Amino acid sequence: MSPPRSDGSCRSSLSVHGTESRRRVLETFGRLGLELLAPVHQVLSGEVGYDELHLLRLYALCRASAAVQTENSAAGSGNSRRISFKR
């Protein structure tokens, strides 16, 4: 697994399966949630093993976290004010 990039994003070269398989897994996580692996494993008919699902779930969590951080940075950048305390 590749380390996070300096900008906080994750590289997508995690999967031992092809990009199409990775896309299907991530879409399935999007529909079913990230909490449980068994439903995703069942929907994919066992084509992707649990070790791979664990890695792709971490990847999805990393992407979601990076998106939230970017969203919060963008929302906060226009509203930030300097506060000075006079003595």
C-alpha angles and dihedrals in degrees: 000000000000119000120247115277121249089257090059096252123126127237115240099219092104103107125087084200122072126277091261091058091047090050091052092050093049092047090050091050087050091055099039102030132243099267101089130035099193096072090050091047090051095047089052091049092239093295091132118050126229094253090057092045090053091053094046091048089055089048091051091049091050091051092048091049092049090049092052092048091050091047092050092047092051093046093047099044096072095042100047116118131184113240118204125189114211120207 
